[in-house]
Amino acid sequence: MKNYLLTLVTLFLYLISEGQPTLTSFTPVSGPTGTQVTITGAGFSTVKENNTVYFGSIQAAVSASTPTSLTVNVPKGAVQANISVTVNHLTTYSAQPFLVEFPGGGIITSLSFESKQSFGTGQHPYGITTGDFDNDGKPDVATVSNANVPATFVSVHRNTGGSGTIAFEQPINLTLGDNGYGLTTADFDGDGKLDLAATYIANNGNVSVFRNTSSNGTIRFANPVSYTAGNSPYTVQASDIDNDGKPDLVICNYTGNSLSVLRNTSTPGAISFAAKVSFTTALSPWDLAVGDVDGDGKHDVVTGNRLSNNISLFKNTSSSGTISFASRIDIGTGYGPQGVAIGDLDGDKKPEIAVVNANENNVSVYRNISTIG
């Protein structure tokens, strides 16, 4: 009997230690790079090196850890973005972004930026994302090209710049199917490295996922694994739709008039996704945005439907291991809605929806007055 009870206690402690972490708050909520931030939650490791913390796509070093608290400093290169914590290969995200400030900020004029510097990409670059792919503390840049001659590439530019100097190495080109469009980054297998996912139109629309095998100072990616997405997959984002601690892939298919979600089934060192689950949108969804619109702790999805002159809002009703949404809600926009964004614009901790109307040369903002659920 004693051995049986000991086994139960050991199993219980193992499940706690291996469970998904949760991030409930962080303080302060804003500040310049270098600011010390305390992250509060549960399921963190007491071994600080076993907690991987990102401010958006830039990793932060953990200086102290307890099961309920982490201490980090805002890393150089961080921008306004949500904080993520990965423990035991499972990830949790903050509900609100950390706001990065800098001395003398608050004024934007035509003189706020120096003249452009240009760096070569593949032909007809379309999508772009940033992330510290080799974990050297500098945000790198990745682009996807929309050409099919001579080939379509995801080009990764390693950042070699320093304070006041912008510089990149020659890009590393990753082969992609013809006519690339969307690009996103996330740690899909929970190994502490940012992977890449890119969509392309060829062969009725697919998404390729590149596992990051980089080391400090050297960027490398494994050969891609591809999955069916839908016809003309214009936009892809990574988001944990079913709250199982693994970022899923969310894709809008322009000529397919659909939203596809590929559930992440990866294990450490091996990236995999379940077959897509699709939901009908209005006509020609050009772009999508992901965010918790109603404050229930689940990421909802909004698509901008260019030929319907509206946006479609999908309330997330998923549970761990199962992807589902309530019946979509369509909201009218101006003519030709394309780009969509979600963010708290008025500081009330409720994210608004913003959409650009290509045929009217304006942007529409919808103030959030939702209640939880």
C-alpha positions as CSV (number, residue, x, y, z in Angstrom):
1,M,0.0,0.0,0.0
2,K,2.8,2.4,0.9
3,N,4.5,1.7,-2.5
4,Y,1.2,2.3,-4.3
5,L,0.8,5.7,-2.5
6,L,4.4,6.6,-3.2
7,T,3.8,5.8,-6.9
8,L,0.7,8.1,-7.0
9,V,2.6,10.9,-5.3
10,T,5.5,10.6,-7.7
11,L,3.2,10.6,-10.7
12,F,1.3,13.6,-9.4
13,L,4.6,15.5,-9.0
14,Y,5.7,14.5,-12.4
15,L,2.5,15.7,-14.0
16,I,2.9,19.1,-12.3
17,S,6.5,19.5,-13.4
18,E,5.7,18.5,-17.0
19,G,2.4,20.5,-17.2
20,Q,1.8,23.5,-19.4
21,P,3.0,26.8,-17.8
22,T,0.6,29.7,-17.3
23,L,1.5,33.4,-17.5
24,T,-0.9,35.6,-15.6
25,S,0.8,39.0,-15.4
26,F,4.0,41.0,-15.7
27,T,5.3,44.2,-14.3
28,P,6.1,46.9,-15.3
29,V,4.0,46.9,-18.5
30,S,6.3,49.3,-20.4
31,G,9.8,50.6,-20.4
32,P,13.0,50.8,-22.5
33,T,15.2,47.8,-23.4
34,G,17.1,46.7,-20.3
35,T,14.1,47.2,-18.0
36,Q,13.8,44.5,-15.4
37,V,10.5,42.7,-15.7
38,T,8.9,40.3,-13.3
39,I,6.7,37.6,-14.9
40,T,4.1,36.0,-12.7
41,G,2.4,32.7,-13.4
42,A,2.7,29.0,-12.6
43,G,4.5,25.9,-13.8
44,F,7.9,27.7,-14.3
45,S,11.1,25.8,-13.7
46,T,13.3,26.6,-10.7
47,V,16.3,26.0,-13.0
48,K,16.4,29.4,-14.8
49,E,18.0,27.9,-17.9
50,N,14.9,25.7,-18.4
51,N,12.6,28.7,-18.9
52,T,12.7,30.2,-22.4
53,V,11.3,33.7,-22.5
54,Y,10.6,35.8,-25.7
55,F,9.5,39.4,-26.1
56,G,7.8,38.8,-29.4
57,S,10.5,37.2,-31.5
58,I,13.5,38.3,-29.4
59,Q,14.7,36.0,-26.6
60,A,15.4,37.4,-23.1
61,A,17.8,36.0,-20.5
62,V,16.2,34.7,-17.3
63,S,18.1,36.0,-14.2
64,A,16.0,34.4,-11.5
65,S,13.2,31.8,-11.4
66,T,10.7,30.2,-9.0
67,P,7.7,28.0,-9.8
68,T,5.6,31.2,-9.9
69,S,7.9,34.0,-10.9
70,L,10.6,34.8,-13.5
71,T,12.9,37.8,-13.6
72,V,14.1,39.0,-17.0
73,N,15.4,42.1,-18.7
74,V,13.8,43.5,-21.9
75,P,16.2,42.4,-24.6
76,K,17.8,44.7,-27.2
77,G,15.7,44.6,-30.5
78,A,12.4,44.1,-28.7
79,V,9.4,45.9,-30.0
80,Q,5.8,46.0,-28.8
81,A,4.8,42.4,-28.6
82,N,3.4,39.7,-26.3
83,I,5.7,37.8,-23.9
84,S,5.9,34.1,-24.2
85,V,7.3,31.5,-21.7
86,T,8.3,28.0,-22.8
87,V,8.8,25.3,-20.2
88,N,9.0,21.5,-20.9
89,H,8.5,22.3,-24.6
90,L,5.1,23.9,-23.9
91,T,4.4,27.6,-24.3
92,T,2.2,30.2,-22.6
93,Y,1.6,33.8,-23.7
94,S,0.8,37.1,-22.1
95,A,-2.7,38.5,-22.7
96,Q,-1.3,42.0,-23.3
97,P,1.9,43.2,-25.1
98,F,4.9,44.7,-23.4
99,L,5.3,48.3,-24.6
100,V,8.9,49.1,-25.5
101,E,9.9,52.8,-24.9
102,F,13.0,54.8,-25.6
103,P,14.4,58.1,-24.3
104,G,13.0,61.1,-26.3
105,G,10.2,59.0,-27.8
106,G,6.6,60.2,-28.5
107,I,7.3,62.3,-31.5
108,I,7.2,61.1,-35.1
109,T,8.1,63.3,-38.0
110,S,9.5,62.9,-41.5
111,L,13.0,63.2,-39.9
112,S,12.5,60.3,-37.5
113,F,14.3,57.8,-39.7
114,E,17.5,58.0,-41.7
115,S,17.6,57.3,-45.5
116,K,16.8,53.7,-46.5
117,Q,19.4,50.9,-46.7
118,S,18.5,48.1,-49.1
119,F,19.5,44.4,-49.0
120,G,18.9,41.8,-51.8
121,T,16.1,39.2,-51.5
122,G,14.5,36.7,-53.9
123,Q,12.5,38.0,-56.8
124,H,9.3,39.9,-56.0
125,P,9.5,39.7,-52.1
126,Y,6.0,39.6,-50.5
127,G,6.0,38.5,-46.9
128,I,8.4,39.5,-44.2
129,T,9.1,38.7,-40.5
130,T,11.8,39.2,-37.9
131,G,13.2,37.0,-35.2
132,D,16.5,36.2,-33.5
133,F,17.0,32.9,-35.4
134,D,20.6,32.2,-34.1
135,N,20.0,33.4,-30.5
136,D,22.8,35.9,-30.6
137,G,20.7,38.7,-29.2
138,K,20.1,40.4,-32.6
139,P,16.8,40.3,-34.5
140,D,17.3,38.8,-38.0
141,V,15.1,39.3,-41.0
142,A,13.3,36.7,-43.2
143,T,11.4,37.4,-46.5
144,V,9.5,35.2,-48.9
145,S,9.5,35.8,-52.7
146,N,6.5,35.6,-54.9
147,A,8.3,34.5,-58.1
148,N,8.5,31.1,-59.8
149,V,11.5,31.8,-62.1
150,P,14.2,30.8,-61.4
151,A,12.7,29.7,-58.0
152,T,10.8,30.9,-54.9
153,F,12.8,31.3,-51.8
154,V,12.5,32.2,-48.1
155,S,15.6,34.4,-47.6
156,V,17.0,34.7,-44.1
157,H,19.3,37.7,-43.4
158,R,21.6,37.3,-40.4
159,N,22.0,40.6,-38.4
160,T,25.6,41.7,-38.1
161,G,24.9,45.3,-37.1
162,G,25.5,47.1,-33.8
163,S,24.4,50.2,-32.0
164,G,23.7,52.8,-34.7
165,T,24.8,50.5,-37.6
166,I,22.5,48.3,-39.7
167,A,24.2,45.4,-41.5
168,F,23.3,41.9,-42.6
169,E,25.2,39.0,-44.1
170,Q,24.3,37.7,-47.5
171,P,20.9,35.9,-47.2
172,I,20.5,32.2,-46.8
173,N,18.0,31.0,-49.4
174,L,15.5,28.2,-48.4
175,T,13.7,26.7,-51.4
176,L,9.9,27.0,-51.4
177,G,7.1,26.0,-53.8
178,D,6.3,28.5,-56.5
179,N,4.6,31.8,-55.7
180,G,5.3,32.3,-52.0
181,Y,3.0,34.7,-50.1
182,G,2.7,34.5,-46.3
183,L,5.5,34.1,-43.7
184,T,5.5,33.7,-39.9
185,T,7.8,32.5,-37.2
186,A,7.3,30.7,-33.9
187,D,9.0,27.9,-31.9
188,F,6.8,25.1,-33.2
189,D,8.6,22.2,-31.4
190,G,9.4,23.9,-28.1
191,D,13.2,23.6,-28.4
192,G,13.8,27.3,-27.8
193,K,14.6,28.2,-31.4
194,L,12.3,30.2,-33.8
195,D,11.2,28.1,-36.8
196,L,9.7,29.5,-40.0
197,A,6.4,28.7,-41.9
198,A,5.7,30.0,-45.4
199,T,2.7,29.6,-47.7
200,Y,2.8,29.2,-51.5
201,I,0.2,29.0,-54.2
202,A,1.5,26.1,-56.3
203,N,-0.1,22.7,-56.2
204,N,-3.5,24.1,-54.9
205,G,-1.9,26.0,-52.0
206,N,0.4,24.7,-49.3
207,V,2.4,25.7,-46.3
208,S,6.0,24.7,-45.7
209,V,7.6,24.6,-42.2
210,F,11.3,24.9,-41.7
211,R,12.8,23.6,-38.4
212,N,15.5,25.9,-37.0
213,T,18.8,24.1,-36.5
214,S,20.9,27.2,-36.0
215,S,23.7,27.8,-33.5
216,N,25.0,31.1,-32.2
217,G,26.4,33.0,-35.1
218,T,25.3,30.5,-37.8
219,I,21.8,30.3,-39.2
220,R,20.6,26.9,-40.5
221,F,17.2,25.4,-41.2
222,A,16.3,21.8,-42.0
223,N,14.5,20.8,-45.2
224,P,10.9,21.8,-45.1
225,V,7.9,19.7,-44.4
226,S,4.8,20.8,-46.4
227,Y,1.1,20.6,-45.7
228,T,-2.1,21.3,-47.6
229,A,-3.4,24.8,-46.8
230,G,-6.1,25.8,-49.3
231,N,-6.4,27.7,-52.6
232,S,-4.3,30.9,-52.7
233,P,-3.0,30.9,-49.1
234,Y,-2.2,34.6,-48.8
235,T,-1.5,35.0,-45.1
236,V,-0.3,32.7,-42.3
237,Q,0.1,33.4,-38.6
238,A,1.2,31.3,-35.7
239,S,-1.1,31.2,-32.7
240,D,-2.0,28.6,-30.0
241,I,-5.7,28.3,-31.0
242,D,-6.5,25.3,-28.8
243,N,-4.4,26.5,-25.7
244,D,-2.4,23.3,-25.6
245,G,0.9,25.1,-25.3
246,K,1.9,24.6,-29.0
247,P,1.5,27.4,-31.6
248,D,-0.8,26.3,-34.5
249,L,-0.9,27.6,-38.0
250,V,-3.8,29.9,-39.1
251,I,-4.1,30.6,-42.8
252,C,-6.6,32.5,-45.0
253,N,-7.1,31.3,-48.5
254,Y,-8.0,34.0,-51.0
255,T,-9.6,32.1,-53.8
256,G,-10.7,29.3,-51.5
257,N,-12.9,31.7,-49.5
258,S,-11.8,29.8,-46.3
259,L,-9.9,30.0,-43.1
260,S,-7.7,26.9,-42.4
261,V,-6.1,25.9,-39.0
262,L,-3.4,23.3,-38.8
263,R,-3.1,22.0,-35.2
264,N,0.4,21.6,-33.9
265,T,1.3,18.0,-33.0
266,S,5.1,18.5,-32.8
267,T,7.4,16.9,-30.2
268,P,10.9,18.3,-29.3
269,G,13.1,18.0,-32.4
270,A,10.3,16.8,-34.7
271,I,7.8,19.3,-36.2
272,S,4.4,18.0,-37.3
273,F,0.9,19.3,-37.9
274,A,-2.5,17.6,-38.2
275,A,-4.5,18.0,-41.4
276,K,-6.2,21.4,-41.8
277,V,-9.6,22.2,-40.4
278,S,-11.3,24.7,-42.6
279,F,-14.0,27.3,-42.0
280,T,-15.9,29.3,-44.7
281,T,-15.3,33.1,-44.8
282,A,-16.9,35.7,-47.0
283,L,-15.5,36.4,-50.4
284,S,-11.7,36.6,-51.0
285,P,-10.1,36.8,-47.5
286,W,-6.8,38.7,-48.2
287,D,-5.4,39.0,-44.7
288,L,-6.1,37.8,-41.1
289,A,-5.3,38.9,-37.6
290,V,-5.4,36.9,-34.4
291,G,-6.2,38.1,-30.9
292,D,-8.4,37.6,-27.8
293,V,-11.2,39.9,-28.8
294,D,-13.7,39.0,-26.0
295,G,-11.3,38.4,-23.1
296,D,-12.0,34.7,-22.6
297,G,-8.4,33.6,-22.8
298,K,-8.7,32.2,-26.4
299,H,-7.4,33.7,-29.6
300,D,-10.1,34.7,-32.0
301,V,-9.5,35.3,-35.7
302,V,-10.5,38.1,-38.0
303,T,-10.3,38.0,-41.8
304,G,-10.4,41.0,-44.3
305,N,-12.6,39.9,-47.2
306,R,-11.7,42.1,-50.2
307,L,-14.6,41.2,-52.6
308,S,-17.3,41.2,-49.8
309,N,-16.4,44.6,-48.4
310,N,-16.5,43.2,-44.9
311,I,-14.5,41.4,-42.2
312,S,-15.3,38.0,-40.7
313,L,-14.9,37.5,-37.0
314,F,-14.5,33.9,-35.8
315,K,-15.0,33.5,-32.0
316,N,-12.7,30.7,-30.7
317,T,-14.5,27.8,-29.0
318,S,-11.6,25.4,-29.2
319,S,-10.5,23.0,-26.4
320,S,-7.1,21.3,-26.1
321,G,-6.7,19.0,-29.0
322,T,-9.8,20.2,-30.9
323,I,-10.1,23.2,-33.2
324,S,-13.5,24.9,-33.4
325,F,-15.1,28.3,-33.9
326,A,-18.6,29.7,-33.4
327,S,-20.6,30.8,-36.5
328,R,-18.7,33.7,-38.1
329,I,-19.9,37.3,-37.7
330,D,-19.6,39.5,-40.7
331,I,-19.1,43.3,-40.2
332,G,-19.2,45.8,-43.0
333,T,-16.2,47.8,-44.0
334,G,-15.2,50.3,-46.7
335,Y,-14.5,49.1,-50.3
336,G,-11.7,46.6,-50.8
337,P,-10.6,45.7,-47.3
338,Q,-7.2,44.0,-47.2
339,G,-4.8,44.3,-44.3
340,V,-6.2,43.6,-40.8
341,A,-4.7,44.2,-37.4
342,I,-5.8,43.7,-33.8
343,G,-4.5,45.8,-30.9
344,D,-5.6,47.9,-27.9
345,L,-5.7,51.4,-29.3
346,D,-7.4,53.2,-26.5
347,G,-5.7,51.7,-23.5
348,D,-8.8,50.0,-22.0
349,K,-7.2,46.5,-22.3
350,K,-9.7,45.5,-25.0
351,P,-8.2,45.0,-28.5
352,E,-9.7,47.0,-31.3
353,I,-9.9,45.8,-35.0
354,A,-8.3,48.0,-37.7
355,V,-8.6,47.3,-41.4
356,V,-7.3,49.2,-44.5
357,N,-9.7,49.8,-47.4
358,A,-7.7,49.6,-50.6
359,N,-10.3,51.2,-52.8
360,E,-11.0,54.1,-50.5
361,N,-7.5,55.0,-49.3
362,N,-8.4,54.9,-45.7
363,V,-8.3,52.8,-42.5
364,S,-11.3,51.8,-40.4
365,V,-11.1,51.2,-36.7
366,Y,-13.7,49.3,-34.7
367,R,-13.6,50.1,-31.0
368,N,-14.1,47.0,-28.8
369,I,-17.1,47.0,-26.5
370,S,-17.2,43.2,-26.0
371,T,-17.8,41.4,-22.7
372,I,-16.1,38.3,-21.6
373,G,-17.3,35.3,-23.7
